Amino acid sequence: MTSSNPEIVPTQSLPLPGRGLNAGLWVVQVLLAIAFAIAGFGKATTPIEELAQQMPWVVGNELLPRFIGIAELAGAIGLVVPAFTRIKPVLTPVAAASLLLVMLLAAGFHLSRGETGAVPVNLVLGGLAGFVAWGRFRFRARA
């Protein structure tokens, strides 16, 4: 698409966030990555018998915590690595949006089981992931 006014040149680049917003996004990305990496590693590697002591729902659902753990680990990596390396940085907001979805599903799951104490954690983590998704979709990811 070309403009009839030669002084107006359409651009494909996205605006850059201010330094404060960019720094805030990076802080949230790193903290979320740490939280999801710890949680994911635990769900992916801890024996089911030990997990069942902390999460009774895993009994009879042995594959579900493994799947969730691997998804959380992948999300943790996706929050930081693509934006930091600038290789496919669009994967960072995709990872954040995916983790937001995981947290919304987790909140629904806990509510369905009457485990209301876990829901605020899901909502906070999901809200932070939503912030990263918004910020990195809206602005070009940069180190």
The 8 nearest C-alpha neighbors of each residue, nearest first, counted from 0:
[[1, 2, 9, 3, 8, 10, 11, 7],
 [2, 0, 3, 9, 8, 4, 5, 7],
 [1, 3, 4, 7, 5, 0, 8, 9],
 [2, 4, 5, 1, 7, 6, 8, 0],
 [3, 5, 2, 6, 7, 8, 1, 9],
 [6, 4, 7, 3, 2, 8, 1, 9],
 [5, 7, 4, 8, 2, 3, 9, 1],
 [8, 6, 5, 4, 9, 2, 3, 1],
 [7, 9, 6, 10, 2, 5, 1, 4],
 [10, 8, 7, 11, 1, 2, 0, 12],
 [9, 11, 12, 8, 13, 7, 14, 0],
 [10, 12, 13, 9, 14, 8, 0, 139],
 [13, 11, 10, 14, 139, 15, 9, 138],
 [12, 14, 139, 138, 15, 11, 137, 10],
 [15, 13, 138, 16, 12, 139, 137, 17],
 [14, 16, 138, 139, 13, 17, 140, 141],
 [17, 15, 21, 138, 20, 18, 14, 139],
 [16, 18, 20, 19, 21, 15, 22, 14],
 [17, 19, 21, 20, 22, 16, 23, 15],
 [18, 20, 22, 21, 17, 23, 16, 24],
 [21, 19, 23, 17, 22, 18, 16, 24],
 [20, 22, 24, 18, 23, 19, 16, 17],
 [23, 21, 25, 19, 20, 24, 18, 26],
 [24, 22, 20, 26, 25, 21, 19, 27],
 [23, 25, 21, 27, 22, 26, 28, 131],
 [24, 26, 28, 22, 23, 27, 29, 21],
 [27, 25, 23, 29, 28, 24, 30, 22],
 [26, 28, 30, 24, 25, 29, 31, 23],
 [29, 27, 25, 31, 26, 30, 78, 24],
 [28, 30, 32, 26, 31, 27, 25, 33],
 [31, 29, 27, 33, 32, 28, 26, 34],
 [32, 30, 34, 28, 33, 29, 27, 35],
 [31, 33, 75, 29, 35, 30, 34, 36],
 [32, 34, 36, 30, 31, 35, 37, 29],
 [35, 33, 31, 37, 32, 36, 38, 30],
 [34, 36, 38, 32, 71, 37, 75, 33],
 [35, 37, 72, 39, 33, 75, 34, 38],
 [38, 36, 40, 34, 35, 39, 33, 41],
 [39, 37, 35, 41, 36, 40, 34, 42],
 [68, 40, 38, 71, 72, 36, 42, 41],
 [39, 41, 43, 37, 42, 38, 36, 44],
 [40, 42, 38, 39, 45, 44, 43, 37],
 [43, 41, 68, 39, 64, 40, 65, 44],
 [42, 44, 65, 68, 40, 41, 39, 69],
 [43, 45, 41, 42, 40, 46, 65, 68],
 [46, 44, 41, 42, 43, 47, 50, 49],
 [45, 47, 49, 48, 50, 44, 42, 43],
 [46, 48, 50, 49, 51, 45, 61, 57],
 [49, 47, 51, 46, 50, 52, 58, 45],
 [48, 50, 51, 47, 52, 46, 45, 53],
 [51, 49, 47, 52, 53, 48, 54, 45],
 [50, 52, 55, 54, 48, 53, 49, 57],
 [51, 53, 50, 49, 54, 55, 48, 47],
 [54, 52, 51, 50, 55, 49, 56, 57],
 [53, 55, 51, 56, 50, 52, 57, 58],
 [54, 56, 51, 57, 58, 52, 53, 50],
 [57, 55, 54, 58, 51, 60, 59, 112],
 [58, 56, 60, 55, 51, 61, 59, 54],
 [59, 57, 60, 56, 55, 51, 61, 47],
 [58, 60, 61, 57, 56, 62, 63, 55],
 [61, 59, 57, 58, 63, 62, 56, 64],
 [60, 62, 63, 57, 59, 64, 58, 47],
 [61, 63, 65, 60, 64, 66, 57, 67],
 [62, 64, 66, 65, 60, 61, 67, 57],
 [65, 63, 67, 42, 66, 62, 68, 61],
 [66, 64, 43, 68, 62, 63, 67, 42],
 [67, 65, 63, 69, 68, 64, 70, 62],
 [66, 68, 64, 70, 65, 69, 71, 63],
 [39, 69, 67, 43, 42, 65, 71, 70],
 [68, 70, 72, 66, 71, 67, 43, 39],
 [71, 69, 67, 73, 68, 72, 74, 66],
 [72, 70, 39, 74, 68, 35, 69, 73],
 [73, 71, 36, 69, 75, 39, 74, 70],
 [72, 74, 70, 76, 71, 75, 77, 69],
 [75, 73, 77, 71, 94, 72, 76, 70],
 [76, 74, 32, 72, 78, 77, 73, 36],
 [75, 77, 73, 74, 78, 79, 80, 72],
 [78, 76, 74, 94, 91, 75, 79, 80],
 [79, 77, 91, 75, 76, 28, 94, 74],
 [78, 80, 77, 76, 82, 83, 81, 28],
 [79, 81, 83, 82, 77, 76, 84, 78],
 [82, 80, 88, 86, 84, 83, 85, 87],
 [83, 81, 88, 85, 140, 80, 84, 79],
 [84, 82, 80, 142, 85, 81, 79, 141],
 [83, 85, 86, 81, 82, 80, 88, 142],
 [86, 84, 82, 88, 83, 81, 87, 141],
 [85, 87, 81, 84, 88, 82, 83, 80],
 [86, 88, 89, 81, 90, 85, 82, 91],
 [89, 87, 82, 81, 90, 85, 86, 91],
 [90, 88, 91, 87, 92, 93, 136, 81],
 [89, 91, 93, 88, 92, 87, 94, 81],
 [90, 92, 78, 94, 77, 93, 89, 88],
 [93, 91, 132, 95, 135, 94, 90, 136],
 [92, 94, 90, 96, 91, 95, 97, 89],
 [95, 93, 97, 74, 91, 77, 92, 96],
 [94, 96, 92, 128, 132, 98, 97, 93],
 [97, 95, 99, 93, 132, 98, 94, 92],
 [98, 96, 94, 100, 99, 95, 93, 101],
 [97, 99, 101, 95, 100, 96, 102, 94],
 [100, 98, 125, 96, 102, 97, 128, 101],
 [99, 101, 97, 103, 98, 102, 104, 96],
 [100, 102, 98, 104, 99, 103, 105, 97],
 [103, 101, 105, 121, 99, 125, 104, 100],
 [104, 102, 100, 106, 105, 101, 99, 107],
 [103, 105, 107, 101, 102, 106, 108, 100],
 [106, 104, 102, 108, 103, 107, 101, 109],
 [107, 105, 118, 103, 109, 108, 104, 121],
 [108, 106, 110, 104, 105, 109, 111, 103],
 [107, 109, 105, 111, 106, 110, 104, 112],
 [110, 108, 114, 112, 106, 111, 107, 105],
 [109, 111, 113, 107, 112, 108, 114, 115],
 [112, 110, 108, 109, 113, 107, 114, 106],
 [111, 113, 109, 110, 114, 108, 115, 107],
 [112, 114, 110, 111, 115, 109, 116, 108],
 [115, 113, 109, 112, 116, 110, 117, 118],
 [114, 116, 118, 117, 113, 110, 109, 119],
 [117, 115, 114, 118, 119, 120, 109, 113],
 [116, 118, 115, 120, 119, 114, 121, 109],
 [117, 119, 106, 121, 115, 120, 116, 122],
 [120, 118, 122, 121, 117, 123, 116, 115],
 [121, 119, 123, 118, 122, 117, 124, 116],
 [122, 120, 118, 102, 124, 119, 123, 106],
 [121, 123, 125, 119, 120, 124, 126, 118],
 [122, 124, 126, 120, 125, 121, 119, 127],
 [125, 123, 127, 121, 126, 122, 120, 128],
 [124, 126, 99, 122, 128, 102, 123, 127],
 [127, 125, 129, 123, 128, 124, 122, 130],
 [126, 128, 130, 124, 129, 125, 123, 131],
 [129, 127, 95, 125, 131, 130, 99, 126],
 [128, 130, 126, 132, 127, 131, 99, 125],
 [129, 131, 127, 133, 128, 132, 134, 126],
 [132, 130, 134, 128, 129, 133, 135, 24],
 [131, 133, 92, 129, 95, 96, 135, 130],
 [134, 132, 130, 136, 131, 135, 137, 129],
 [135, 133, 131, 137, 132, 136, 138, 130],
 [134, 136, 138, 92, 132, 137, 140, 133],
 [137, 135, 133, 134, 138, 92, 132, 139],
 [138, 136, 134, 135, 133, 139, 13, 14],
 [139, 137, 135, 15, 14, 136, 16, 134],
 [138, 140, 13, 15, 135, 141, 14, 137],
 [141, 139, 82, 135, 88, 138, 142, 89],
 [142, 140, 82, 139, 83, 85, 21, 88],
 [141, 83, 82, 140, 85, 84, 25, 21]]
